[in-house]
Amino acid sequence: MAVTKTQNTQEPEKPTLNPELQTSQDIVEQTLNKQEAIPAPVDQPERALETVAEEEKKTIEEHENVKKELEAHKEEIGSITSAQTLQVSQAQKDPVQLEVEGVLQQELEDDYKSMTPDEQVEFKRMGEETASKISLLLKSAKVQFEKILELIKTWLKLIPNVNKYYLEQQSKIKTDELKKMKEEGLFDNK
C-alpha cells in the first residue's frame, strides 16, 4: 500500500483591502489580521511553527510599539495646541470675564472629564459665551442676578445626564459667589 502526496496547486488568496479604511495603519492592521500561517516544511513541522509564532509575536510587538508612539505624538501635539489656544483666548478677555469663568469652572472638573470630546468643545464654547454675557451684566449699574442664574442654568444643562437638583444647586452656588464678589467691589473699575 503506497501513500501518495497530493499538492494543492491553488494560489493563496490575496487579502482584499476594504475601501472604507482611511489610514495606512488601518490597512496594515487589516492585512495582518488576514494573513494566513506559512505552511511548514514536511521534514521539520515543529520548527516551522515555532518560527512562524516567533515572527508573529515580533510583528505584534512592533505594531503595539508603533501604536504607542502615534498616541504619544497625538497627545503631544494636542497639548501644545490646547495650551497655545488657551493663552491666545485669555489674552483677549477682560479681567471680569476671566473672574466669571473661574467661578463657573469651580467643581465641574469631573463632569467635564466625563463628556465626549465634542461635548467638551461645545460646553467650553458655551461657557465662554455665558461668562461674557454675565461679565456684561456685572458691569452694569443694576445687576440682574435672576438673569445670571438663568444663564448659568442654561449652560449647565449641557452636562449629559445632569440631575435637576444638582443643576439648581450649582447654579445657585455660582450665582451667590458672583453676587458676593460684586458686593465686595471686585468687578468695579475693571
Secondary structure, 3 states (H helix, E strand, C coil): CCCCCCCCCCCCCCCCCCCCCCCHHHHHHHHHHHCCCCCCCCCCHHHHHHHHHHHHHHHHHHHHHHHHHHHHHHHHHHHHHHHHHHHHHHHHCCHHHHHHHHHHHCCCHHHHHCCCHHHHHHHHHHHHHHHHHHHHHHHCCCCCHHHHHHHHHHHHCCCCCCCHHHHHHHHHHHHHHHHHHHHCCCCCCC
